[in-house]
């Protein structure tokens, strides 16, 4: 198939591109920037532009069978600072994308939503796809809104779609200098000998999925022909921040100092995804245990700092 990966030079996108190429697909990437950690691949059709540049986006959609939509212009932590920008740059531009997909005969859109923020504060764990969706940040609201428009365009125009709600992905090529992704950020602190900063007492629990497992699941969604429209992709297991620190200390064989800061009101105590539907419908199961995943991520982070 001819597949367009929107945001294909990012952390998840670059790994997905590798997977799709290995499966024999023709891959085109639309992104604002080149990859951060490696040179362009010779067998990928790269198109560069802002998601809001409708002319360039329309050109990138020509002759495409499947679109994988990974682009987001905001982050959960900062999206409430400017909700209007969040809506304009994500929801409105995604509507243009869907209109062009219908016009150009794109067969399917795979939308990477959020396996945490769309659910809000869970009533019970693990959270299934039909659980309550009560986002507490603009990021989650816009993701959920795009999900609803996908269903509408399917109803009105027959545009096929599948939604992926991933948990917290981690692995190589994830930025250890960023503000998103506890595992690479913590490992970056260890690599530089800085203390890890944790908001609260470290009891916050999240579901962490290794990047190889996640992109395998997404690739299965790309070729999925069944009737289900929403899939959680996670590990199905929760780990606290304190557990992460202990595992990181074991993997790196270093002392890991931690600074605890005042808890934040918007930090939801625990989120763990129910992944039984993905197992049943896609035959997918995550295979990377947390220690093995952290070890592989540490090798990337350690090598990265050794080069600098």
TAHUSUL-V682363 format. One record per residue. RES is the residue in three letters. PSI is psi in degrees with one decimal (none if undefined). Layout:
res=<RES & RES>
psi=<PSI & PSI>
This chain:
res=<UNK & UNK & UNK & UNK & UNK & UNK & UNK & UNK & UNK & UNK & UNK & UNK & UNK & UNK & UNK & UNK & UNK & UNK & UNK & UNK & UNK & UNK & UNK & UNK & UNK & UNK & UNK & UNK & UNK & UNK & UNK & UNK & UNK & UNK & UNK & UNK & UNK & UNK & UNK & UNK & UNK & UNK & UNK & UNK & UNK & UNK & UNK & UNK & UNK & UNK & UNK & UNK & UNK & UNK & UNK & UNK & UNK & UNK & UNK & UNK & UNK & UNK & UNK & UNK & UNK & UNK & UNK & UNK & UNK & UNK & UNK & UNK & UNK & UNK & UNK & UNK & UNK & UNK & UNK & UNK & UNK & UNK & UNK & UNK & UNK & UNK & UNK & UNK & UNK & UNK & UNK & UNK & UNK & UNK & UNK & UNK & UNK & UNK & UNK & UNK & UNK & UNK & UNK & UNK & UNK & UNK & UNK & UNK & UNK & UNK & UNK & UNK & UNK & UNK & UNK & UNK & UNK & UNK & UNK & UNK & UNK & UNK & UNK & UNK & UNK & UNK & UNK & UNK & UNK & UNK & UNK & UNK & UNK & UNK & UNK & UNK & UNK & UNK & UNK & UNK & UNK & UNK & UNK & UNK & UNK & UNK & UNK & UNK & UNK & UNK & UNK & UNK & UNK & UNK & UNK & UNK & UNK & UNK & UNK & UNK & UNK & UNK & UNK & UNK & UNK & UNK & UNK & UNK & UNK & UNK & UNK & UNK & UNK & UNK & UNK & UNK & UNK & UNK & UNK & UNK & UNK & UNK & UNK & UNK & UNK & UNK & UNK & UNK & UNK & UNK & UNK & UNK & UNK & UNK & UNK & UNK & UNK & UNK & UNK & UNK & UNK & UNK & UNK & UNK & UNK & UNK & UNK & UNK & UNK & UNK & UNK & UNK & UNK & UNK & UNK & UNK & UNK & UNK & UNK & UNK & UNK & UNK & UNK & UNK & UNK & UNK & UNK & UNK & UNK & UNK & UNK & UNK & UNK & UNK & UNK & UNK & UNK & UNK & UNK & UNK & UNK & UNK & UNK & UNK & UNK & UNK & UNK & UNK & UNK & UNK & UNK & UNK & UNK & UNK & UNK & UNK & UNK & UNK & UNK & UNK & UNK & UNK & UNK & UNK & UNK & UNK & UNK & UNK & UNK & UNK & UNK & UNK & UNK & UNK & UNK & UNK & UNK & UNK & UNK & UNK & UNK & UNK & UNK & UNK & UNK & UNK & UNK & UNK & UNK & UNK & UNK & UNK & UNK & UNK & UNK & UNK & UNK & UNK & UNK & UNK & UNK & UNK & UNK & UNK & UNK & UNK & UNK & UNK>
psi=<158.1 & 114.5 & 129.5 & 122.9 & 106.8 & 119.2 & 28.5 & -5.9 & 2.9 & -172.1 & -60.8 & -44.2 & -42.5 & -37.8 & -36.6 & -40.6 & -45.2 & -44.3 & -45.8 & -39.1 & -42.8 & -26.6 & -0.8 & 10.9 & 154.3 & 122.7 & 130.3 & 140.2 & 134.3 & 120.0 & 162.1 & -32.2 & 163.5 & 167.3 & 146.7 & -34.5 & 2.9 & 163.9 & 160.2 & 144.8 & 138.8 & -24.3 & 24.5 & 136.9 & 101.7 & 134.0 & 131.1 & 136.3 & 164.3 & 146.7 & -29.7 & -3.3 & 93.3 & -32.1 & -47.4 & -37.8 & -42.7 & -39.0 & -40.2 & -22.4 & -7.4 & 131.6 & 32.6 & 139.3 & -46.9 & 136.0 & 130.4 & 116.1 & 102.8 & -2.2 & 133.6 & 134.3 & -0.2 & 171.0 & 152.8 & -40.2 & -29.5 & -3.6 & -30.3 & -12.7 & -31.1 & 74.2 & -33.5 & -41.2 & -40.4 & -45.3 & -46.4 & -48.3 & -21.9 & -56.9 & -52.4 & -43.9 & -30.2 & -33.2 & -41.6 & -42.7 & -47.6 & -39.7 & -43.5 & -34.7 & -42.7 & -46.2 & -40.1 & -0.5 & 25.2 & 135.2 & -31.0 & 144.6 & 127.3 & 115.7 & 124.9 & 103.3 & -137.0 & 127.7 & 5.7 & -57.7 & -28.4 & -23.5 & -26.3 & -139.8 & 110.7 & 144.1 & -34.7 & 156.9 & 148.6 & 162.7 & 123.0 & 165.8 & -26.2 & 14.7 & 167.0 & 141.1 & 100.8 & 73.5 & 146.7 & 12.2 & 156.0 & -36.1 & -48.4 & -37.1 & -43.2 & -38.5 & -46.3 & -36.8 & -43.8 & -38.3 & -45.4 & -37.8 & -33.2 & -44.1 & -38.7 & -45.0 & -28.0 & -43.7 & -42.7 & -39.4 & -2.5 & 14.3 & 117.2 & 149.8 & 157.4 & 139.5 & 132.2 & 126.7 & 93.6 & 153.0 & -147.3 & 103.1 & 151.1 & 159.5 & -169.4 & 153.5 & 10.4 & 134.3 & 114.0 & -7.4 & -3.3 & -173.3 & 6.0 & 134.6 & 90.7 & -42.4 & -53.7 & -35.6 & -44.3 & -42.9 & -34.3 & -39.5 & -42.2 & -42.0 & -31.6 & 2.2 & 17.5 & 154.8 & 146.5 & 134.0 & 128.1 & 128.1 & 124.1 & -159.2 & 6.4 & 8.0 & -7.9 & 130.2 & 132.8 & 163.8 & 115.5 & 127.2 & 131.1 & 144.1 & -38.6 & -39.6 & -42.8 & -48.2 & -25.8 & -42.8 & -43.0 & -40.6 & -33.9 & -34.2 & -39.0 & -41.7 & 1.3 & 133.8 & 10.8 & -172.7 & -8.7 & 144.0 & -11.9 & 130.5 & 128.0 & 135.2 & 109.3 & -166.0 & -21.3 & 5.8 & 140.7 & 145.3 & 135.0 & 162.6 & -36.7 & -37.6 & -41.8 & -44.8 & -43.9 & -41.3 & -39.3 & -41.0 & -39.5 & -46.1 & -45.2 & -15.7 & 40.5 & 155.8 & 132.1 & 94.5 & 142.9 & 134.9 & 119.7 & 131.4 & 169.2 & 136.0 & 149.4 & 139.0 & -27.7 & -2.5 & 113.4 & 133.1 & -40.0 & 136.5 & 121.2 & 134.3 & 142.7 & 117.2 & 18.4 & -32.1 & -42.6 & -36.8 & -42.5 & -45.3 & -34.8 & -11.6 & 26.7 & 139.2 & 135.1 & 138.9 & -8.1 & 114.1 & 155.8 & -40.0 & -41.5 & -39.1 & -41.7 & -36.7 & -44.2 & -38.4 & -37.7 & -39.7 & -41.6 & -48.1 & -45.0 & -44.4 & -36.4 & -44.8 & -28.0 & -26.3 & -17.2 & none>
